[in-house]
Amino acid sequence: MSASYLQELAADTAFFGYHLASQVAGKLDEGHSLGYFHRDYCGMGLQKNDKGEYLYGELHDGYMDGLLKAPSKFGSRKAFVDWLAFQSTASLARLNDSEPFFRGNQTITRKRLEDFLRQQSGSF
């Protein structure tokens, strides 16, 4: 990642807020997932599993299988929305990751969340 891109991510510290977080939860409730689907590391994603848990974690080959790094799990919509509402592009950019490869690499941003809400179906 370029230094200017990482600086741009770091500067976006505005919380996503409850409205956006609730809309994202609603989209996940409909069965949609947020994440890229390609070979190898696909960045960070959001999805809801068949147990009704909301997940945030790394995607590999388009899937959040938890084999490499277990995703964060939220057992209720309220817990997920409370968490996401107080996140920001900066807080989810993995800027302090010990591996430079992951810093800003396909992370969850406000723009990705807004694009996800506009999307009609599938993963994004």
N, C-alpha and C positions, 0 to 999 in steps of 0.2 A: 504494500500500500504506500502511496506517496505521502510524504509528510503533510502536505496541504490538505489531503483528504482526511487524514487522521485528525488534524487540527479542526477541520470543519465538523467532524463528528463530535469531538470533545467540546466544541462551543455550543452545541445544541442540548442544553440542560433543562429545557422546559418540560415539566411532567406531562405525560400523555393525557392525564385527567380521566375522570370517571365516565364522561360521555363517550370518548373514543374507546376506552377499555370495555365498556358495556357493549358497544357495537361490535367489537372484535369477538367478545364472548358469544354474542348472538350468532355471528357468522360461524364460529366453531360449533355451536349448538346445532346448526343446520347441516353439519357433516363436512364442512369445508376445512382445509388445513392451509397453513401459511408455510411455505418452504419451497426451495428450488428442488428440482428433480433432474439430476444428471449424475454422472459417474463420480465416485469418490466423495470427498468432502463437499457438502452442499450448504454449509453455513448453519445458521440457527433457524429454528422453526417453532411454530405453535400448532398444536392439534389437541383433539379431545379423543381419548381412547374409549374402548367398549365398556370400561368400568365407570365411565362418567367423569374421569379425572382430566383436568386440563394440564397439558404438558408444554414445557419450554425446554428445548435442548438442541443438541447437535444432530444434524441430518447427515447420513452417509448413504450414498447411492439413492437418495431421495427418501430414506426412511429413518425414523427415530427409533432404532431398535434397542438402544440402551446397552449394547454390547461393549462399546468403547467408552462411553461416558454416560452414566445414568442421567436422564432428564430431571428437571425440577418438576414436581407433581403438586397440583393443587386439587384438593378433594371436593371443592365446591365452587360453584360459579362466583360466589361472594369472595372467597379467598383469592381466586384468580384475578377478579376485577380489582380488588383492593391492592394486590401486588402490581398489576400492570398500570394502574392509574398513577402510581408513584415511581414509574420508570420513565426514562427519557432515551432519546437516541444516544446520548453520551453514556448513560449507565449501562446500556445493552451493547455497546460497541466493543466490548472486551479489550479495552485499551490497555489494561494492566495485565493481560495474559502473559504468562511466562514464555510462551511461544509466539514470537513476532508474527508468524503466519496467520494466526487467528485474529489479530488486532484489526478490527474494522472489516474483516473478510466475511461478506454475505450475512451481516448481522441484521437484527430487527431495528428498523428506523421508523420514524413517524411517517415518512413517505411510503415505505413498504406497507405499513398498517393501513394507510389511506387508500393505497392502490388495491390492497386485499379487499377492502370493503366495497370497492367499485367493481370488482371482478364478479363475473356471473357464475362460474362454477370451477371445480377442480382445485388444484394447488397453485400457489403463486409464491 
